[in-house]
Amino acid sequence: MDPKSYDACRRYDAANVMRWTARDLRSLATGLAYLAPSFVLFAAFVFIPLGRTFYLSFFNTRSTGAITTFAGLDHYLELVTSAEFHAGLLATALFVLYTVPLGIGLGLVLAVLLNQRLRGINVFRTMMSSTIAISAAVGSLIWLLLFNPSLGLLNYVLSLAGIAGPQWLIQPNVAIVAVSITTIWLTLGTNIIVLLAGLQGVPEEIYEAAHLDGAHGATLFTRITIPMVSPSLFFLVVVDTIAVLQAFTQIHLLTRGGPVDATRALVYSIYLDAFQNFQFGYASAQAAVLFALVLVLTLVQFLVIERRVHYQ
């Protein structure tokens, strides 16, 4: 084809692509009209508060929240040198490390067991996934009783085995473990449901072919089950990490950030500085850091972990 003719065809195709018909405009207007309520809700409860948070992080405020003076980057510089903020970062990192891998791993093991074709298995599926219907407040109060050093069931069971139970919510090194156990229990129902759905989507022919090739037990689990449910695992890694980074209720009801700031995660530190110390600018700076942390971790998960996901 002649180069001039080729360029003319390209310009003609581009003009047709950019040309909007009346029907296209009506379809666009209809779609935007249906999305308008969602846009309004997101703007009112997400985008405007997010922008306000970033704005407040550069100012000092009164106890009423009224802006007084411009602080610039002072709040962020104070975070860099703050021992409490460093303790909050450590508590947050330990909280995520203890909760997300163990919660997903336990959910996967239980989902595999619940995926068996046995009589009455639906009863056990309902029992194991029932924590999805329990609020964080109710679940935290249940575990508050279980962790009680004198009346709690956990220490009683340990005493039957001759083990002296720890002071779950008083010892600094154990308190973060107690909060993590509560969070794992609260998220277990969701993890089981998502992974069980992924397991039921695996074709039986794959397992039958693997059996014919001599694969059994751990080989089936590591070479077939995990790769086939890797999309569900990846989804839970992202969702559970974000949920744990934003966890507040269980920390507030179980430990209130103690003992000795051992469970003062970033979210709870934001609450204390904003609604008890009334340092809204400083708390907004911490919220901005938490937002950046969630964003970076999510991007890393998509760039690194998703490459290992096997999509059918």
C-alpha positions in Angstrom: 0.0 0.0 0.0 1.2 3.5 -0.8 2.5 5.3 2.3 0.2 8.3 1.7 -2.8 6.0 1.3 -1.8 4.2 4.6 -1.6 7.5 6.5 -4.9 8.6 5.1 -6.5 5.3 6.3 -5.1 5.7 9.7 -6.4 9.3 10.0 -9.8 8.1 8.8 -9.9 5.3 11.4 -8.8 7.7 14.1 -11.5 10.1 13.2 -14.1 7.4 13.3 -12.9 6.2 16.7 -13.1 9.7 18.1 -16.5 10.4 16.6 -19.3 10.1 19.1 -22.8 9.3 17.9 -25.9 10.5 19.6 -26.6 6.9 20.7 -23.1 6.7 22.3 -23.7 9.9 24.2 -27.0 8.8 25.5 -25.5 5.5 26.6 -22.7 7.4 28.4 -25.2 9.7 30.1 -27.4 6.7 31.2 -24.4 4.9 32.7 -23.2 8.0 34.5 -26.7 8.5 35.9 -26.8 5.0 37.3 -23.3 5.6 38.8 -24.1 9.0 40.2 -25.4 7.8 43.6 -22.2 5.7 44.1 -20.0 8.6 43.1 -21.8 10.9 45.6 -21.5 8.3 48.4 -17.8 7.7 47.6 -17.2 11.4 47.5 -18.9 12.1 50.8 -17.5 9.2 52.8 -14.1 8.5 51.1 -12.6 11.1 48.8 -13.5 14.2 50.7 -12.5 12.8 54.1 -9.2 11.5 52.5 -8.4 14.9 51.1 -9.3 16.6 54.4 -7.0 14.2 56.2 -4.0 15.1 54.0 -4.9 18.8 54.4 -5.1 18.7 58.2 -1.7 16.9 58.4 0.0 20.1 57.5 -1.7 22.2 60.2 -1.9 22.5 63.9 -5.4 22.4 65.4 -7.3 23.3 68.6 -9.0 20.7 70.6 -12.2 21.4 68.7 -10.5 20.6 65.4 -10.3 24.2 64.2 -7.1 25.0 62.3 -4.7 27.4 64.0 -1.3 27.6 62.3 0.5 26.1 59.4 2.9 23.3 60.5 4.3 22.2 57.1 6.1 19.0 57.4 6.6 19.3 61.2 4.2 16.5 62.0 5.9 14.1 59.6 9.3 15.0 60.9 8.1 14.4 64.5 6.9 10.9 63.4 10.4 10.1 62.2 11.8 10.7 65.7 8.8 9.5 67.8 9.5 6.4 69.9 5.7 5.8 70.1 5.4 5.9 66.4 8.2 3.4 66.0 6.6 1.1 68.5 3.3 1.4 66.6 5.1 0.4 63.4 6.6 -2.6 65.1 3.3 -3.6 66.7 1.5 -3.3 63.3 4.2 -5.3 61.5 4.0 -8.1 64.1 0.2 -8.0 64.0 0.2 -8.5 60.3 2.9 -11.2 60.4 1.1 -13.2 63.1 -2.4 -12.9 61.6 -2.3 -13.0 57.8 -0.2 -16.1 57.0 -1.5 -18.2 59.9 -5.1 -17.2 59.2 -4.9 -18.0 55.6 -3.0 -21.3 56.2 -5.5 -22.5 58.8 -8.3 -21.5 56.5 -6.8 -23.5 53.7 -6.3 -26.6 55.8 -9.9 -26.5 57.1 -11.3 -25.8 53.6 -9.5 -28.9 52.3 -11.0 -31.0 55.1 -14.5 -29.4 54.5 -14.2 -30.1 50.8 -14.5 -33.9 51.4 -17.7 -35.7 50.2 -19.0 -37.0 53.5 -22.4 -37.4 55.0 -23.4 -34.3 57.0 -20.4 -32.3 55.9 -22.6 -29.2 55.4 -23.2 -29.1 59.1 -19.5 -28.8 59.7 -19.1 -26.2 56.9 -21.7 -24.1 58.5 -20.1 -24.4 61.9 -16.6 -23.5 60.7 -17.7 -20.5 58.6 -20.1 -19.2 61.3 -17.6 -16.6 62.5 -18.4 -14.5 59.4 -21.7 -13.6 61.1 -20.1 -12.5 64.4 -19.1 -8.9 64.8 -15.7 -7.9 65.9 -17.1 -6.4 69.1 -18.9 -9.6 70.1 -16.0 -11.8 69.1 -13.6 -9.7 71.1 -15.7 -9.9 74.2 -15.9 -13.7 73.8 -12.1 -13.9 73.6 -11.7 -11.5 76.5 -13.4 -14.1 78.7 -11.3 -16.9 77.3 -8.1 -15.0 78.0 -9.1 -14.3 81.6 -6.1 -15.6 83.7 -8.3 -17.0 86.5 -11.6 -17.8 84.9 -10.6 -18.2 81.3 -11.0 -21.6 79.5 -7.6 -21.4 77.7 -5.5 -21.4 80.9 -7.8 -24.1 82.4 -7.1 -26.4 79.4 -3.4 -25.6 79.6 -3.4 -26.4 83.3 -4.9 -29.9 82.6 -1.8 -30.6 80.5 0.4 -29.3 83.3 1.2 -26.0 81.6 1.0 -22.7 83.4 -1.0 -20.4 81.2 0.4 -16.9 80.5 -1.1 -13.6 81.4 -2.5 -13.2 78.0 -3.4 -9.5 78.0 -0.9 -8.3 80.5 2.5 -9.6 79.3 3.8 -7.4 76.5 5.2 -10.2 74.4 2.0 -12.2 74.7 -0.6 -9.5 74.3 0.0 -9.0 70.6 -0.3 -12.8 70.2 -3.7 -12.7 72.0 -5.0 -10.0 69.7 -3.7 -11.9 66.7 -5.5 -15.1 67.8 -8.8 -13.1 68.1 -8.3 -11.6 64.6 -7.5 -15.0 63.1 -10.7 -16.4 64.6 -12.8 -13.4 63.3 -11.5 -13.8 59.8 -11.5 -17.6 59.7 -15.1 -17.8 58.3 -14.4 -15.5 55.4 -11.1 -17.4 54.6 -12.8 -20.8 54.6 -15.7 -19.6 52.4 -13.4 -18.1 49.8 -11.0 -21.0 49.7 -13.8 -23.6 49.7 -15.3 -21.9 46.7 -11.9 -22.1 45.0 -11.5 -25.7 45.8 -14.9 -26.6 44.5 -13.9 -25.0 41.2 -11.0 -27.4 40.6 -11.9 -30.1 38.1 -11.9 -33.6 39.4 -10.2 -34.8 36.2 -7.0 -33.1 37.3 -6.9 -35.1 40.5 -7.8 -38.3 38.7 -5.0 -37.8 36.2 -2.6 -37.1 39.1 -3.6 -40.3 40.8 -3.0 -42.3 37.7 0.5 -40.8 37.6 1.2 -41.9 41.1 0.7 -38.6 43.0 -0.7 -38.8 46.5 -1.1 -36.9 49.7 1.4 -33.9 50.1 2.3 -34.1 46.4 -1.4 -33.5 45.4 -1.7 -30.7 47.9 1.5 -28.8 46.9 1.5 -29.5 43.1 -2.3 -29.3 42.4 -4.4 -27.9 45.2 -2.3 -24.8 46.0 -1.6 -23.7 42.4 -5.3 -24.2 41.5 -6.5 -22.1 44.4 -3.7 -19.5 44.1 -6.2 -16.8 42.8 -8.2 -17.2 46.0 -5.1 -17.2 48.1 -3.8 -14.1 46.4 -7.2 -12.4 47.0 -7.1 -13.2 50.7 -3.6 -12.0 51.1 -4.5 -8.6 49.8 -7.8 -8.3 51.5 -6.7 -9.7 54.9 -3.6 -7.5 55.0 -5.7 -4.4 54.4 -8.2 -5.5 57.0 -5.6 -6.2 59.6 -3.8 -2.9 59.0 -7.2 -1.2 59.7 -8.2 -3.4 62.7 -9.3 -1.4 65.7 -12.2 -3.0 67.7 -10.3 -6.0 69.0 -7.4 -3.9 70.1 -9.7 -1.4 71.9 -11.7 -4.0 73.7 -8.8 -6.4 74.6 -5.8 -4.3 75.4 -6.5 -0.6 74.6 -3.0 -0.4 73.0 -1.2 -1.8 76.1 0.6 -3.2 77.9 3.5 -0.7 77.4 2.3 0.1 73.9 2.8 -3.5 72.8 -0.4 -3.5 70.8 -0.6 0.2 69.9 -0.9 -0.4 66.2 -1.1 2.6 63.8 -4.9 2.7 63.7 -5.2 2.7 67.5 -2.4 5.3 67.7 -4.4 7.5 65.4 -7.5 7.1 67.6 -5.6 8.0 70.7 -3.9 11.1 69.3 -7.1 12.3 67.6 -9.9 11.6 70.1 -8.0 11.6 73.4 -5.1 13.9 72.9 -7.0 16.1 70.4 -4.0 16.5 68.2 -5.9 16.2 64.9 -3.0 17.4 62.7 -0.6 14.9 64.1 -3.1 12.1 63.9 -3.9 13.1 60.3 -0.2 12.7 59.5 -0.2 9.2 60.9 -3.3 8.4 58.9 -1.5 9.6 55.7 1.4 7.4 56.6 -0.9 4.4 57.1 -2.6 5.2 53.7 0.8 5.2 52.0 1.8 1.9 53.8 -1.4 0.2 52.7 -0.9 1.5 49.1 2.7 0.4 48.9 2.0 -3.1 50.4 -0.8 -3.6 48.0 1.3 -2.6 45.0 4.1 -4.9 46.1 1.7 -7.8 46.4 0.3 -7.2 42.9 3.8 -6.8 41.4 5.5 -9.8 43.3 2.9 -12.3 44.5 0.5 -12.1 41.5 3.2 -13.4 39.2 3.0 -16.7 41.0 -0.8 -16.9 40.7 -2.0 -19.6 38.3 -5.1 -18.5 36.4 -7.0 -21.2 34.6 
